[in-house]
Amino acid sequence: LSSTLDLTSKRGLGLWVTGDGSGATMVIRLSRFLPKGRDYVVPINFTGRRWIEIPTGEQGWRAENWGYTSETTKNFDYLYVKHVSIWVGHLPANTTCNILVEDLTALAEVSQPLVNPTITLGGQSVDINGTIATENHFILEPDGTFTVYDEWWNGVYTQQLASALLPSSLASFSIQSASSS
């Protein structure tokens, strides 16, 4: 980049990716000084063109086949982004990879809670009674125990759902809420 970018209010990234189903892990690193930076990752477990949105680089810490969480990635200042790098961070053995990336865009953050959301996983749905704030985390146990945590992983509330969630597939996931677009 010819100058630094201030992404303090645009920590998310959106991009069109044409995947080849190779199982590779594509990495997008924002940085002020190379090689340190914040990693956004996209598992290439699909074929064809898809719009991908990654809410923050912190999501990359939990991605299978990446997990690069050294101190160089934990302390990141979105105020001074100078470099954007894209590469394949993981490639399964005996595999090739051909990926196309288009329209990389910084996404503005929208702070909007989910009120009484419906969570659907693998075609099965459960209804949640309560609010999940923007910075909250949650765990949905197979027995139907649903716990919401704040951004520091302190418990906010727990509820026992009327039914367990035992999907036959983890291929699809969505959350819908009447309070959110």
N, C-alpha and C positions, 0 to 999 in steps of 0.2 A: 504494500500500500504506500502511496506517496505521503500520507499523513496518518496520524493516529485516529481511531474511531472511539467514540464514547458509547459503549453499549450497556451502561448501567441500568437503563430502563428497557433494554431490548436484549435480554439474555437468551432468548429462544432463537432457534434457527429453523427455517423452512427451506426445502429444496426439492426439486424433481430429481428422482433417481430412477434410471433404467437398470434393473438388476438382471442377473443371469442365473440366479438360483444356486450359485457356487458354494454358499455357506461361508463366504468370506466376511470379514468385519472391516467396513470402511470407517476411517477415522478422519474427522475434521478438527484441526487444532487451531484455536485462536490464541495468539500470544503477543506479548510485548517484546520479549527477548527469547529467541530460539535457544535451546530446545524446550524451555519451560512453557507451559500454557494450559489451557482448558480444553479437554477432549470431548467432542460430541461423536457418538458412534452409531452406525447403522448396520445391523446384521443384514447381509445380502442373502436372505432366505426366500426370495421371491423372484419371479421373472416378469418382465414388462416394466412399464413406466408407472411410478407411484409418487404421489405428493407425500413427503415425510415432514413431520413437525417434531422437533426435539425441544422440550420446554426450557431446559438448562443443561449446561455441560456436566452438572453433577449427576445426571442420569447415566452418563457413561461409566461411572464407578460401579454400577451394578450389571453391566452388560456382559453376557457370556462371551468368552473368547477375547476379552480385552482386559478389564479390571486393573488398568494401570493407575494406581492411586498413591503414588509417591508424594512426598511433600512438595514436589515441584508442580503438582497439579491441584493441590488442595488450597493453596493461597493464591488467589487470582484476582486481579483488579480489572474489572470490565471497563474501567475508565480510559485505559490506554492500550487499545488493541492496534497492533502495528502489522502483524503477519497472519495470514490465513493459509494453512497447509492442508492438503487432502491426500491420503494414501490408504493402502490396504494394510491394516495392522495385524490381521490374521488371515491366513489362507490354508484351508485343509490340505493335508498331504495329497499328492498326485492330482491336484486340481489346478485349473487355470481360472482366470477371472477377467471379465470384461464389463465395466461399469461406466455409465454416462451420468454426469452430474450437471444439472442446469438450474439457473435462477436461484442461486444461494442468496437467502434473504434473512436479515435480522428481524425477529418478530417482537413486537411490543408485548409487554406483559399485561394481562388482564386479570385483576384480582376479583374473582367472583366465586362465592361459595356454592357448593352443591347442596341443595336442600331436598331431603327425602329422595335420594337418587335410586335408580334401578341399575344394578350391576349385572351384566350379561357376560358369561364366560362359556365358550364352547356350546352355545345354544341354550344354556340354562340361565335363568334369571332369578335374582333375589331382590326384594325391596328393602331399603334401609330407611329407618325412621330417625331422622336427625340431620345435622348439618356437618359437612366436611369442608372446612375452610381451605383457602388456596394453599397455604403452606403445610397443611396436615398430611400425615401418612396414615395408612390403614392396613390392617391385616384381616383377611377373611379366611378363617380356618375351615377345613373340610367338614367339621361337625356343625357349622353354622354360627360359630362365635365370631362376632364382628367387633373389632376394637379400633378406635380412632386415636391417633397420637398427635401432639403438636409438633412443631418443626424441630424440637429438641428431643423428641421421642418420650415425652411425658404423656401418660394416659389422659385422654380427654373424656371418653366414655366407652363402655362396652355394652353390647346387646346380644342376646341370643335370638337368632333368626328363626322363623317358623319352620324353615326347611334347610337341610344341608345343601351344599353346592358340590356336586361330584360329577363334573363334566367328563365326557368321554374324549374330549379334545381340548387342547389349550391354544388352538390355532386362531381363535377370534376372541376379542375382548372389547367391551365398550361400557361406558358409564353415561347414563342419561339422567337429566334433572330438568324439571319444568322451570327451575329458576335460572338455568344457564343455557347459553347458546352452544 
